[in-house]
Amino acid sequence: MMATLEWMTLVVCCVALFLRVPDAVRGRNRTVFGILFLGSLCSVLAVSELYEVIDGALGGWDLTSLILRYLVFATVLLVGLRVTSGLAAARAHQLISGGIGRWALGLGCLAVTVAFFLTGSSWPPAGPPAQGAGGAGDADLSPWFTAAGRTYPAFVSLVLAAPLLAAVRSRLPRLVRAGALLVLLGAVCAALSLPAALTPPSWAGAQHFVNYAAALGYVVGLVVFWFSGLIASPSGNARARLRRNRN
């Protein structure tokens, strides 16, 4: 089950990235291309077999797990800025880009770094913590490293929830509302992944589900937003898509 989710997420991210290449070359919505590129990179590192190869090349110290968390933070930051900008959600955009958002990002990075060096044990990239050479004490701390890596994504997801829900309930074109709904589902799963990280190991299946559902919701939702822009009438139906920019 976990392997299927890992590879399915990687395939979806890579396909979405490939579809966005022509627009990126033309200079259209390069931020979205950057999001999909980072998301694809995160998906590569989250595949157990690929993770082991990459981490082995880095010395086998699980440093890849820490890098993965930083990449997730960067991806979620760009998603938050792009979606709030596209939906003209000024307050939500300010919460993410302003002082509160910078503090949330800084504290999230600090928490995940401290937790990483405190654990010193081995764990899968996106799965439940495993007891490694560090002993039982380190294994007990591993869920806190996982939870720390989900603090900032949960913050951004909670900020996005209100404008996304407003978009879903609006009279915007159906594809825009569908994209907003998918991103909203991804945001809900991302927020739930924080408490899920602290659940017992017997709940590992639920942990994996919310993790990958969050990634798929965000990626597929962004693709639907982009597709709605492709089919929008050039006659001025600006509400049929996320506002285009050249970022």
N, C-alpha and C positions, 0 to 999 in steps of 0.2 A: 504493500500500500504506500509506504513512505517513498520507495524508489519510484513508483509511478507518479506521485505528486511532484517529486523533484524533477524528473525528466519532462513531465508535461508542462510545468512552469517554465523550464528552460526553453522548450520548443516554442511556446506561446510568445515569450519575450523576444526570442530571436526572429520569429516570423514578423512580429510587430515592428521590430527594429528594421528589418529588411524592407518592409512596406513604406517606412518613413524616409528611406534614403533619398529618393528623388526630390522630395520637398526640401530636405535638408541641404541638398546640393544647390537648390535654387534659392536658398537663404530663407525659407519659410519655416517659422516655428521651430527653430533649432533647439530651443529649450526642451521641447517634447522629445526630439531626437536624443538629446543628452540624457533625459530621464530614462528612455528606453535602453540606451547604451549602458547606463549604470545598472538598470534593472537586470539586463542580460548578464552583466558581469557578476552581479550578486547571485543570479541563478546558477551560473557556472560554479561559483564557490560553494553553493549550497547543495550541489550534487555530491553525495558521499564519495564516490569513486574519484571524481575530479578533485575534490577537496584533499583527499589523501595524497594524490600525486603532487598537487601544488604545494601543500604544506610540507611534504617530504623534501621538495626542492628548496624550501625556505629553512630547512633544518629540523623539521618535525617537532616544533615546540608549540604547535597550535596557534602560532602567530596569525595564520590565515583566518582563524575565527575572530580575532580582534579586528583585522582589516575588513572582514565582511561586515561587522557592525558599523564601522565608520562609513563604509560605502552605502549601507542602508540609510544611515542618517542623512547623507548627502542626497540620496535619491528622494527621500521623503521631503526634505527641505524644498527641492525643486518642484516636486508635485504640489506641495502646499502653496508655493508662490504662484505657480502657473494656474492652478485651478481657481484660486481666489481672485487672481487678476482677470481670468477669462469670465468669471461669473460676476465681476464687478463687486465683489464682497470686500469693501474697503476695510471694515473693522477686522475681519478675519485676516486679511493680508497684513494689517499692521501688527496683529498679535504674533504672527509668524516672523515677520521681518524686523519688528521693532525690538525694544529692550527686553520684553518678556520672552520673546522667541529666542533671542540671543542667549539669554540666561538659561533657558530650557535646553538649548543645544549644548552650551558649555557644560552645564551640570550633567547632561546625559553622557557626553564624552568622558568627563571626569569619572563618573560612576562606573562606566563600562571598563575604563582603563584600570581603576583601582581594583575592581572585582576580578579582572583578568589576572592581575599579578598576585592577588590573594588566594585564588583557587589553585593555580599551578597544576591542575589535573587535566585529563584528556576528555573531550566531549565531541560528539558529532556536530557539524556546523549548524544545523537547524533542529536537531532532535533533542531528546532528553539528556541530561548530564550523565556521564558514565564515570564510575570510580576509576581513577588512573593511578599512576605511581605515587601521587601525592598522599594517598591514604583516605580513610573515611572522613576525616575532618574536611579535606579539600572537596570530596564528593558532596558533602553537605552544603558547601558554599557554591557549588556549580549552578544551582537554580538561580542564585542571586546575580550571577554573571549574565545568565540568559534574560532575567527580568530587567537588568540594567540596560541591556541592548534594545529593550522594547519601550523604554520610558519616552524617548523623544518621538518615535513613530506614534505612540499613543497620544501624546500631546498634540501633534499636528492633526491627527485623525479626529480628535475631539473638537478642535477648532474648525475643521472642515465640515463637520456634521451639519451644523445649522444652515450654511449657504447651500449645501448639496440637497438637503431636505427641502429647502425653499424652491430650488430648481426643479426637483421632482414634482412638487405640488403646483408648479406654475403652469402657464399656458404656452410654454416654449414648445418648439417642434418635438415630435415624439422621439426622434433619435437623440436629441439633446437630453431629454428627460431620461431616456434609457441609459445614456452614458453617465448621467448624474447618479442614477440609481445604482449602477454597477460600482462606481467609485465610492458611493455611500456604503454599500455592502462591504467593500474592501476596507473602508475606514472603520466600520463597526468591528470587523474581524481583527484589524490592527490594534484597536483599543482593547479588545478582549484578550489579545495575546499576552498582555502584561500580567493580569491575574492568572491566566492559564499557565504561565511560566512557573508559578509557585505551587501548582497542583501536584499530587502524588505521581510517581512514575507510571502507575496503572492508567493514568489519563493521557499517556503519551500520544495515543491516536488522535484525541481531541486537540492536543497542542499542535500537532502537525497540521491538522485540518485548518485551524484558524490562521496559522502562519501562511500557508500557501493560498488559502482563500483570500487573504488580504492582498497578497501580491497579484493574484490573478484578477481580482476586482479592480485594483488600480490600473493595471496594464490594459485590460480589455476595455475598461471604461474610457481611458484616454484614446484608445483606437476608435471607439464609437464616436467620441467627440470629434476626432479628426475626420472620420468618414462623413459625419453630418456636415462638416464644412465643405467637403468635396461636392456634395450633391445640393448644397444650398444654392438658391437662385442668386445670380449676381446682381439682381435688381434691387438689392438693398436689404435683404432679409438677414441683417446682421445678428439677429437673435437666434439664428438657426445653428450657431456654432460658437465655440469659444473664440473670443476676439483674436484675430491673427496679429502677430507682430513679427519682427525680424530678429528676435532674441534667440 
